[in-house]
């Protein structure tokens, strides 16, 4: 039974790695477009989309591996606001 769940996790990660491969190709393309200069200019929307994709990947991997439960508990702590 455990080996079946391990195989499913492997397939899950394999599918999600394709998203990271796309991101690496995109960033590689942006580096090449900079024509060898030391500075690279990225559009803000592009950077936000890259961060979103990375956050989705890491959150999904944490949820599959069981690490997401601890993070969810930590995020549910109440926040106290001071009104002075």
MOSUL-V340715 format. One record per residue. N is the residue number from 1. PHI is phi as a letter, one per 30 degrees, with the letter a starting at -180 (NA if undefined). OMEGA is omega in degrees with one decimal (none if undefined). Layout:
{{N:PHI:OMEGA} {N:PHI:OMEGA}}
This chain:
{{1:NA:180.0} {2:d:-178.5} {3:d:178.5} {4:d:179.4} {5:d:177.3} {6:d:178.2} {7:d:179.3} {8:d:177.5} {9:d:178.1} {10:d:177.7} {11:d:179.8} {12:d:-179.6} {13:d:178.8} {14:d:178.4} {15:d:-177.8} {16:d:176.9} {17:d:178.0} {18:d:176.7} {19:d:178.9} {20:d:177.5} {21:d:177.3} {22:d:178.5} {23:d:179.9} {24:d:177.4} {25:d:179.1} {26:d:-179.7} {27:d:176.2} {28:d:177.6} {29:d:179.2} {30:d:176.3} {31:d:179.4} {32:d:179.7} {33:d:178.7} {34:d:175.7} {35:h:173.1} {36:i:177.9} {37:d:-179.5} {38:d:-178.4} {39:c:177.0} {40:b:178.9} {41:c:178.8} {42:c:175.5} {43:d:-178.5} {44:e:179.0} {45:d:178.8} {46:d:179.8} {47:d:178.8} {48:d:178.8} {49:d:177.0} {50:d:178.9} {51:d:177.9} {52:e:-179.5} {53:d:178.6} {54:d:178.7} {55:d:177.6} {56:d:179.8} {57:d:-177.5} {58:d:178.1} {59:d:179.1} {60:d:179.1} {61:d:177.7} {62:d:179.8} {63:d:-179.8} {64:d:-177.4} {65:d:178.6} {66:j:-179.6} {67:d:-178.2} {68:d:-179.2} {69:d:-179.8} {70:d:179.7} {71:d:-179.5} {72:d:177.5} {73:d:-179.1} {74:d:-178.9} {75:d:-176.8} {76:d:178.3} {77:d:-179.2} {78:d:179.9} {79:c:-179.0} {80:c:178.4} {81:c:177.6} {82:c:175.3} {83:c:-179.3} {84:c:none}}
